[in-house]
Structure formats: structure tokens, C-alpha cells
Amino acid sequence: MRDRPKIKDIAEKAGVSVATVSRALSDSALVTAETRQRIHDLARELNYRPNVSARNLRTRKSMAVLLVVRDVGNPFYLDILKGVEATAREAGYSVLMGNTENDPVREIEYFNMLRDGHADGMVLMTGKLPPAGGNRAGGWNHLPVVVALEMIEGSGLPHVQVDNVGAARAAVEHLIGLGHRRIAHISGPVPEPMSIYRREGYRLAMREAGLEVPAGYEVRGNFLLESGQECCRTLFGLPEPPTALFVANDEMAYGAAHELRRMGRDVPGEVSVVGFDDLYLSKAFYPPLTTVSQPRAEIGRTAMGLLLSILSGGNVEGGKPIVLPTALNIRGSTAPPRM
């Protein structure tokens, strides 16, 4: 088997010192641009790859970060992962994905991985911290963690999120503008902040339009498709069911629309449905789902950028979140109510 190329092989071929090659591969300004380019070209020609283990021993860094989510099977996270990974790769980091499935034991395990040096930082998307320190000395909020999309109020951690209240309000205003007055809401798991804020946006739009929220028109789901079905059955068991649904995420909206069809109710002819997330399936869903679009790749890039700033010793403010814009994509699942 051919030996793996080493820095000294590049140095011999380039006619420079090993130190010069090392500086050039690190893009040091101490090496001229011409020499840096020549050494990078030789490294590619020789198929040189850095010895990551040796580098990590020198720097005491793993050069890996964790992206921790509730459910790795949810396609919502894919674009966020792409954004995180693209920014991480540019800085020489790899990305490990952690799947908690809302299991407190798993949540602690990932934080322990971070504390024990198996990863250098974390982008956290579960919306919660494990119990104080996982029975170990100290808490978690001193660790390099950025919270993406979800919110952990009072944690002091840097956050990247969207305006959930404003986005939900715009979605319900769209239904009101179509002429709907009996609008129900399928929320996410309350009391999680994201679910509360989307529910507040719904209530705000209804209140500003002078519309009452009838008893039973707010039902609580858990962001999974099956709960969208169950909540829909509850709503359409009411004496006066709604003509429109604002659903706190697309997956539950799929479940609600499926249940409406099972009950023989036309979407959007009889009932309009609006979701939140704009998953890639929402365009292909029948009818195509009107939904709030979140800039998922940008969320990933921004969160990873904040984490890199922390890892490089930058002073990142934890109190004021970075809020990214949303857009309401109007498609075929909404229409004026039947008169």
C-alpha cells in the first residue's frame, strides 16, 4: 500500500521548508500568494490530506460540531443541516447530527459529548436544556451553544429565530382576507415558546379583525402528522365546525387535510388549510399547501456563523436574538368560504 503523502513530500517537491508548507496550507499571510497557490496545487496533485488526529492533539479541538434536533427523520431539518454544514466546512469543521426524540437521557448525552471535548460546539434545535448540569458540576449555559429556531427563554444563549407571532398573524390575516370568520387553530405543544408565539399570532389577527375565538377552536397538537388528524377530528366534531384551519406546522397540516378528505370535506372548497414551515413536499401536496416559509438554510448558516464566532473567542450577545424574515406562500389549499 502506498504511504500517505506527508507535508515533507510537498516541501521536497516545492523546494521549500516544511514550516513554509504548513503555513501555506493554513493560508498564512507570512507566505506569498504565489507560493501559497503553488503549494496548494502540489497538495492536490499528491492527494495530500491533513492528519486530523494529529492536528486535534495539537490544538485540543475535535474540529466537529453537533447539530441536535428532536427528530432526525423530520425533513424540516434537512435545509438547516445543509446551511450549518456549508458554513462549518468552510471553517474546517465537520457536523455530527444528534437525534434526541425528546428523550432527556439522550439530551444529557449530547451535552456531555460537548463538555467532554468530543465536539467543540453545538447548534441546538430541541427548544430546551437538560436538567441542571446532568448531575455533574456546573450547568450548561457556559458551553458554546447556539439555539436555532426554537427558543429557550432565560438561558442567555445566542438565538437565531423567526418572528413567529408576526408570521402566524399574516397567515390568519390571509384567511380573514378571503372572507373566513370561523378560523380554528391547531397549535404545537404548549407551553413551548414557539407554540405559544404562533398561537398568539393567531389570537392577535382574530382580535384585530373583531372576531371571537369560539370555545373549542384552539386544539393542541405535538407537531406530528397523526396529531393533525386527531385535532381535525376534534374540531369537526363541534356543533359549528370551522371553515378554515391555521396549523402550527406543515406536518400537522398534512394530517388535517388528509383527515378532511377522509371525512368527505373538500380542501379548499369547504375548508381552507394553512401550514407553517414550507416543507419541500408542500408544493407537491394535493392541493398544494399555503404555508409560512422559513429561510431554513439561512437559519443554519447564521447559527453556525454565530457558533464560529464563539469558538474563535468573539463576544456574541446572548440576550437579543437574530430574527430572520418569513414569507407566506399562497397556494391551492386556501380559497374563499362557501356562502
N, C-alpha and C positions, 0 to 999 in steps of 0.2 A: 504494500500500500504506500502510495506517495505521501511523504511527510507534508503536514500542513504548512503553507508558507508563513514565514515569520517576518517581523519588522526588519531584521538584519538582512533578509533576502532582498527586500525592496531597497535598503540602504546600499548594498553592494551594487545592485543594478543601476541605481541612480547616481552612484559615486558621491554620496553624502553620508553624514554620520547617522547613527541610529536615533540620536536625540532630535536631529532635524526631521527625520521621517515621522517620529512621534508627534512633534509639534505640528507638522504639516497635516497629518491625519486628524488632528484636533482643531484644524483651521486657525492656528495661532497666527497673530499678526507679526510675530517675530520672524516668520518665513515669508519670502516674497511671493506674490500671487503666482508668478510664473513657476516657481519651484513647487508651490503647493499643488498646482494643476498637474505638473509632471508626475509628482508622487502619487496623486490620486489616480492618474491614468495607469501608472505601473501597478498600483494595488488592484485595480480592476483586471488588468492583464494577467496578473499572477493569481487572481481569485483569492486575494487576501481577506480574511475575516478576523476581526479582533477577538482575542481570548477574553470572553465576557467574565468568566470566573476570576481570572487574574485581575482584571480591571476592578471588579467588585470588591476583591480583597483589599486593593489599594485604596479605593475610595470609600469603603464601608457602605456602599449603596447597592441595592438589589437591581436598580435600573428597571424596576417594574412598578406599576401602579394597579390598584384594584378599582374596578367598576362594580359596585354592589347593588343588585336590583332585587325586587320582590320575586319576580318570576321570569326566568331566562327564556321561557317559551313564549312570552308575550312579544309579538312583532313590533310593538311600540318602541322597544329599546334598541332596535337594530340601527336606526339612523343616528341615535345618540352615541352608540358604540362606534360607529364609523367616524363621527366627529371627534370623539375622545381619542381614538386610535390614530387618526391622521395627525393630530397635534402632538400626541405622545411620540410617534415615530420620528417626527422632525427633530425632536429633542433627544432621541436615542433611547426612549423608554418603550418597553412592551406593556401590554394591557392584559391583566388577568380578570376574568369575569366571575363574580361571586353571586350565587343564587340562594337567597335566604328562605324563600317560600314562607315568609312570616314566622319562621322558627327562631325563637330567642336564643337557642343554643348556637345555631349557625351564625346569627348576628354577632355574638360574642367571639366566635372562632375567627371571623374575618377581621375584627378589630384586634384580636390577639396576633394575627398574622402581621398586621401593620406595626403593632407595638414591638413585636419580636424581630422586626427588620426583614421579614420575608417580602415586604413591599415597602416602597418609600412614601406612598401617599394613597389617598382614596377619594374617588368620586362616589358619593353616597346617594342612592335613589330610593331608599326604603321609607323615608319620612320619619325615622325615629332612631335614637341612640339606644344601645343596650343599657340595662340597669347599671348603675354607678360602678364603672371600672371592672365589671365582670368578676367581682370578688377578689380583685387584685388591687394593689396600692395605686391610688390616683384615679382620676376619671378619664374621659375620652377626649374632652374638648381641647386638650393641649396638642393633640395629634394633627398631622397635616391632612385635613379632611375638607372637601368642598361638597356642599349639598346641592344637588341638581334637581330642579323642577319641583320636587317635594319641598316641604317646609318643616323645619324643626325650631319652633319659636322658643326664644330664650337661650338657645345654645351658644350664641356668639360666633357661630361658624359662618364662613362666607357662603352666600346662596346665589344661585342662578335660577331664575324662575320667570313665569309669565304673569300678566295681570289676570288672574282667574276671575275676579269679580267683574272686571270690565268685559272680558271675553264672553262670560256667561250672560251678562246683561245684553250684549249685542246679539247673541243667539236668540234670546227670548224676544227682544225688540223686533227681530226679523219675523217671528211668528205673529206677534201683535200687528205688525205692519201688513201681514197677509189677511188680517181680519179675525184671527183666533182670539177668543176670550177665555175659553176653558182649557188652560195650559197646565199640565202636570209636570212634576219634576221627579226623575229617578236619580237620587244622589249617590255619591260614593260612600265609603264607610265613615260616618260621623262618629266621633269628633275629630277625625284627622283634618288638619287645617285646609288642605286643598279641597276636600269635600265641602267644608263649611263655606269657603270663599265662593265656590261655584254655586252653592245654594243661595248665598247672599246676593250674588248677581241676578239670579232668577227672581228672588223676592224684590229686589230693587226695581227691576224692569216692570214687574207686575204692579208694584206700588206707584211708580211714576205714571203708569197708564191708568191709574184709578181702578185696578182690577183686584178683586178679592181672590185669595187662595183658599178654595173650599177645603173643608175637612177631608182628609184622606188623599189630597192631591200631592203630598210630598211623601215619597216612599224611599226607604233606604236600601241600597244595593251594596255590593262589595267589589265592583269593577269587573266582575266575571260575567261571561255571556249568560250563564244559567240564571244569575240573579236578575238580569234584564228580563228574562222570560217570566220569572216569578213575580217581579214587581209589576210587569204588564198585566198579568192575570189579576193581581190585586186591584189595580186601577180600573180595569174593565169589569170588575165585579161591583163597582159602585153604582148607586141608583142613577146618577148622571155622570157618565164617564167623560173624560176629556176629548177634545178634538185635536190636541197636539201634545207632544212629549218633548221636553228638553231633558236629555240624558247626559249624565256626567262624564261618560267616555264612550268611545265608539263600540267597544266590545259589548257593553250592555245594550247599546242602541241596536246592534245586530240581533241580540236576543229578543229585544222588544219587538222589532219589526218582524222577526220570524214568528213570534207568538201571535202577533196581529194577523198575519196571513193564515196561521193555523186556525184562528177563530173566524176566518172568513171576512176580515176587515181589510179594505184596500188601503195601501200606502202609496201615494198621499191622498187618494180620493176621499177617504173617510177620516184618516188620521195622519197628521204630519209628524215627522220624527227628525230631531236634530241631535247630533252627537257632539263629541269633543275629543280631539286628537288628530283626526285626518290620517288614519292608518292607510297604508297603500291599498288595502282591499276595499276601502270606502268608495273609490271610483268604480270598481268592478262590481260592487254590491248592487242588488236589484231591489228597488230603484237606487241609483247612486245616492250616497248619503250626504245630506247637507250637514256640515260639521265645522267646528273650530279647528283651524290648522295651527299647530305649534311648530316653531322652527327647530326641529329636533337635532339636526346635525349642528346647527349653530349653538344650541344649548350644550352639546358635547364639546365643541371646540372651545367655547367660552369657559366652561367648567374646568377643562384640562389646562387652559391658559392660566387661570387663577391658581390651580394647583402647582403648576410650574413656577409661578411667581413665589409661592410659599416655599417650595423646595430650594429655590435659589436664594432664599433669605430675604425676599421682599416683604414689605409691610402691607398686608392685604386686610382691608377693613372687613370686619365680620358683621357689623351692625346693619348696614344698608345693602339690600340685595341688588344684584344686577337684574333688571326686568327687561325681557326681550318681547318684541311685538308678536301679536297673533293676527290671524285673518279668518273671516267667516267665508267658507267656500259653499256657495249655494248651488245645490244640485237637485236631483229629482225626487227627493223624499219629502219635500215641503211644497204645499200648494194652499190656496185659499180654502177655507172650510166650506162644506156644502151648506147652502142656505135652505 
